[in-house]
């Protein structure tokens, strides 16, 4: 019995040792530093999977998102009518391409994606939310953890919850998040991140 108690105590202590102690600085100060550091990274890439749930449909898609300055590209592969969708955009607008050869152009990426897939995603602000940032120039409510990372973010009628984090280039970035919007729920699992500068 004493051996068993000793082993349980060792496991508990080992688990405690793996948790980094909270910093001795205010969370909002740490968050401001994180925002500044991410702003200096004008190239980033993430990939993973996202479950899309609506009252009439439930699908899972794989995604690969790359941004370089004002240019960006999002590849989504899943059970769309064409099997895959690629969005490629910049300050002038966005081009959508499908696996079966269709191509279209629009100013609004969200409207274009909705036209081809039927899913209303907040493309104009999703690039910020996916990095754990509130979209600029829009009111929001946010709760931070002790490390200055968002735990929850409410903005533009959406509720975002961050449930996992990973590190890339010394910065904490979301690895798991849920987004609840009007008649839609998204669950994203981002397995890799790369950050850089031109």
One Martini backbone bead per residue (centre of mass of N, CA, C, O) as a GRO file, in nm:
protein
  198
    1UNK     BB    1   0.058   0.063  -0.021
    2UNK     BB    2   0.302   0.256   0.004
    3UNK     BB    3   0.393   0.224  -0.288
    4UNK     BB    4   0.135   0.332  -0.419
    5UNK     BB    5   0.141   0.611  -0.284
    6UNK     BB    6   0.417   0.692  -0.396
    7UNK     BB    7   0.340   0.679  -0.696
    8UNK     BB    8   0.108   0.884  -0.687
    9UNK     BB    9   0.279   1.120  -0.583
   10UNK     BB   10   0.481   1.125  -0.821
   11UNK     BB   11   0.272   1.187  -1.040
   12UNK     BB   12   0.164   1.451  -0.926
   13UNK     BB   13   0.438   1.600  -0.916
   14UNK     BB   14   0.502   1.573  -1.219
   15UNK     BB   15   0.253   1.731  -1.318
   16UNK     BB   16   0.329   1.997  -1.174
   17UNK     BB   17   0.614   2.037  -1.314
   18UNK     BB   18   0.490   2.085  -1.617
   19UNK     BB   19   0.374   2.348  -1.505
   20UNK     BB   20   0.393   2.662  -1.562
   21UNK     BB   21   0.436   2.934  -1.411
   22UNK     BB   22   0.305   3.217  -1.355
   23UNK     BB   23   0.350   3.517  -1.425
   24UNK     BB   24   0.457   3.844  -1.270
   25UNK     BB   25   0.255   3.967  -1.487
   26UNK     BB   26   0.026   4.117  -1.648
   27UNK     BB   27  -0.189   4.004  -1.884
   28UNK     BB   28  -0.221   4.266  -2.060
   29UNK     BB   29   0.084   4.301  -2.106
   30UNK     BB   30   0.135   4.030  -2.247
   31UNK     BB   31  -0.066   4.074  -2.477
   32UNK     BB   32   0.062   4.327  -2.602
   33UNK     BB   33   0.325   4.184  -2.678
   34UNK     BB   34   0.196   3.971  -2.862
   35UNK     BB   35   0.075   4.165  -3.069
   36UNK     BB   36   0.345   4.293  -3.155
   37UNK     BB   37   0.486   4.031  -3.245
   38UNK     BB   38   0.274   3.948  -3.464
   39UNK     BB   39   0.296   4.211  -3.638
   40UNK     BB   40   0.602   4.131  -3.727
   41UNK     BB   41   0.453   3.887  -3.876
   42UNK     BB   42   0.410   3.863  -4.235
   43UNK     BB   43   0.444   3.544  -4.198
   44UNK     BB   44   0.209   3.262  -4.226
   45UNK     BB   45   0.129   2.916  -4.112
   46UNK     BB   46  -0.148   2.679  -4.126
   47UNK     BB   47  -0.271   2.352  -4.011
   48UNK     BB   48  -0.573   2.130  -4.043
   49UNK     BB   49  -0.893   2.108  -3.881
   50UNK     BB   50  -1.261   2.142  -3.955
   51UNK     BB   51  -1.567   2.166  -3.799
   52UNK     BB   52  -1.897   2.188  -3.951
   53UNK     BB   53  -2.197   2.320  -3.792
   54UNK     BB   54  -2.539   2.282  -3.874
   55UNK     BB   55  -2.877   2.231  -3.885
   56UNK     BB   56  -2.814   2.063  -4.187
   57UNK     BB   57  -2.492   2.018  -4.118
   58UNK     BB   58  -2.187   1.791  -4.124
   59UNK     BB   59  -1.839   1.874  -4.144
   60UNK     BB   60  -1.499   1.794  -4.256
   61UNK     BB   61  -1.198   1.987  -4.289
   62UNK     BB   62  -0.915   2.069  -4.451
   63UNK     BB   63  -0.636   2.300  -4.383
   64UNK     BB   64  -0.451   2.574  -4.558
   65UNK     BB   65  -0.275   2.865  -4.431
   66UNK     BB   66  -0.146   3.159  -4.610
   67UNK     BB   67   0.072   3.446  -4.533
   68UNK     BB   68   0.186   3.754  -4.723
   69UNK     BB   69   0.094   4.008  -4.608
   70UNK     BB   70  -0.168   4.077  -4.835
   71UNK     BB   71  -0.128   3.784  -4.904
   72UNK     BB   72  -0.343   3.490  -4.962
   73UNK     BB   73  -0.410   3.131  -4.870
   74UNK     BB   74  -0.689   2.888  -4.897
   75UNK     BB   75  -0.716   2.542  -4.825
   76UNK     BB   76  -1.006   2.328  -4.889
   77UNK     BB   77  -1.083   1.990  -4.781
   78UNK     BB   78  -1.390   1.822  -4.884
   79UNK     BB   79  -1.753   1.772  -4.902
   80UNK     BB   80  -1.782   1.918  -5.152
   81UNK     BB   81  -1.895   1.931  -5.466
   82UNK     BB   82  -1.570   1.957  -5.563
   83UNK     BB   83  -1.381   1.874  -5.289
   84UNK     BB   84  -1.238   2.167  -5.343
   85UNK     BB   85  -1.099   2.483  -5.209
   86UNK     BB   86  -0.959   2.796  -5.334
   87UNK     BB   87  -0.820   3.083  -5.176
   88UNK     BB   88  -0.711   3.400  -5.333
   89UNK     BB   89  -0.564   3.700  -5.187
   90UNK     BB   90  -0.606   4.063  -5.157
   91UNK     BB   91  -0.676   4.399  -5.163
   92UNK     BB   92  -0.864   4.356  -5.432
   93UNK     BB   93  -0.926   4.039  -5.370
   94UNK     BB   94  -1.085   3.719  -5.466
   95UNK     BB   95  -1.003   3.382  -5.558
   96UNK     BB   96  -1.189   3.101  -5.677
   97UNK     BB   97  -1.115   2.745  -5.667
   98UNK     BB   98  -1.182   2.435  -5.812
   99UNK     BB   99  -1.132   2.100  -5.883
  100UNK     BB  100  -1.333   2.133  -6.155
  101UNK     BB  101  -1.237   2.445  -6.274
  102UNK     BB  102  -1.355   2.664  -6.126
  103UNK     BB  103  -1.389   3.036  -6.144
  104UNK     BB  104  -1.372   3.323  -5.916
  105UNK     BB  105  -1.459   3.674  -5.838
  106UNK     BB  106  -1.412   3.892  -5.543
  107UNK     BB  107  -1.416   4.105  -5.268
  108UNK     BB  108  -1.575   3.890  -5.091
  109UNK     BB  109  -1.492   3.599  -4.938
  110UNK     BB  110  -1.748   3.510  -4.786
  111UNK     BB  111  -1.949   3.522  -5.024
  112UNK     BB  112  -1.798   3.330  -5.211
  113UNK     BB  113  -1.800   3.081  -5.024
  114UNK     BB  114  -2.107   3.066  -4.990
  115UNK     BB  115  -2.183   3.021  -5.288
  116UNK     BB  116  -2.012   2.732  -5.305
  117UNK     BB  117  -2.089   2.596  -4.995
  118UNK     BB  118  -2.300   2.738  -4.770
  119UNK     BB  119  -2.083   2.883  -4.583
  120UNK     BB  120  -2.070   3.119  -4.310
  121UNK     BB  121  -1.771   3.289  -4.299
  122UNK     BB  122  -1.545   3.515  -4.122
  123UNK     BB  123  -1.302   3.613  -4.323
  124UNK     BB  124  -1.226   3.914  -4.234
  125UNK     BB  125  -1.150   3.792  -3.916
  126UNK     BB  126  -1.021   3.501  -3.900
  127UNK     BB  127  -0.714   3.574  -3.910
  128UNK     BB  128  -0.720   3.673  -3.615
  129UNK     BB  129  -0.859   3.451  -3.448
  130UNK     BB  130  -0.655   3.217  -3.528
  131UNK     BB  131  -0.421   3.394  -3.358
  132UNK     BB  132  -0.552   3.526  -3.096
  133UNK     BB  133  -0.726   3.783  -3.209
  134UNK     BB  134  -0.871   4.070  -3.236
  135UNK     BB  135  -1.041   4.258  -3.437
  136UNK     BB  136  -0.998   4.539  -3.574
  137UNK     BB  137  -1.233   4.797  -3.525
  138UNK     BB  138  -1.386   4.612  -3.301
  139UNK     BB  139  -1.583   4.524  -3.078
  140UNK     BB  140  -1.500   4.364  -2.753
  141UNK     BB  141  -1.471   4.060  -2.557
  142UNK     BB  142  -1.215   3.957  -2.309
  143UNK     BB  143  -1.033   3.672  -2.186
  144UNK     BB  144  -0.756   3.606  -1.979
  145UNK     BB  145  -0.486   3.455  -1.892
  146UNK     BB  146  -0.189   3.448  -1.713
  147UNK     BB  147  -0.032   3.460  -2.018
  148UNK     BB  148  -0.206   3.649  -2.224
  149UNK     BB  149  -0.436   3.459  -2.322
  150UNK     BB  150  -0.707   3.377  -2.477
  151UNK     BB  151  -1.016   3.227  -2.373
  152UNK     BB  152  -1.215   3.462  -2.470
  153UNK     BB  153  -1.427   3.579  -2.756
  154UNK     BB  154  -1.640   3.864  -2.833
  155UNK     BB  155  -1.749   3.914  -3.181
  156UNK     BB  156  -1.974   3.988  -3.417
  157UNK     BB  157  -2.165   3.746  -3.288
  158UNK     BB  158  -1.918   3.588  -3.172
  159UNK     BB  159  -1.785   3.286  -3.007
  160UNK     BB  160  -1.462   3.238  -2.867
  161UNK     BB  161  -1.269   2.937  -2.784
  162UNK     BB  162  -0.971   2.859  -2.607
  163UNK     BB  163  -0.817   2.512  -2.557
  164UNK     BB  164  -0.532   2.551  -2.718
  165UNK     BB  165  -0.164   2.545  -2.729
  166UNK     BB  166   0.124   2.668  -2.913
  167UNK     BB  167   0.464   2.686  -3.035
  168UNK     BB  168   0.614   2.965  -3.235
  169UNK     BB  169   0.880   3.149  -3.228
  170UNK     BB  170   0.800   3.213  -2.910
  171UNK     BB  171   0.486   3.182  -2.971
  172UNK     BB  172   0.153   3.179  -2.893
  173UNK     BB  173  -0.081   2.941  -3.042
  174UNK     BB  174  -0.346   2.803  -3.163
  175UNK     BB  175  -0.483   2.451  -3.154
  176UNK     BB  176  -0.768   2.512  -3.010
  177UNK     BB  177  -1.110   2.588  -3.129
  178UNK     BB  178  -1.420   2.771  -3.089
  179UNK     BB  179  -1.708   2.872  -3.303
  180UNK     BB  180  -1.994   3.083  -3.245
  181UNK     BB  181  -2.266   3.140  -3.459
  182UNK     BB  182  -2.504   3.190  -3.681
  183UNK     BB  183  -2.596   2.872  -3.726
  184UNK     BB  184  -2.285   2.805  -3.625
  185UNK     BB  185  -2.012   2.559  -3.585
  186UNK     BB  186  -1.665   2.565  -3.491
  187UNK     BB  187  -1.386   2.318  -3.503
  188UNK     BB  188  -1.044   2.365  -3.435
  189UNK     BB  189  -0.735   2.193  -3.551
  190UNK     BB  190  -0.397   2.302  -3.507
  191UNK     BB  191  -0.091   2.133  -3.583
  192UNK     BB  192   0.050   2.393  -3.731
  193UNK     BB  193   0.325   2.640  -3.723
  194UNK     BB  194   0.441   2.938  -3.911
  195UNK     BB  195   0.690   3.195  -3.879
  196UNK     BB  196   0.766   3.524  -4.038
  197UNK     BB  197   0.983   3.722  -4.255
  198UNK     BB  198   1.071   3.921  -4.539
   0.00000   0.00000   0.00000
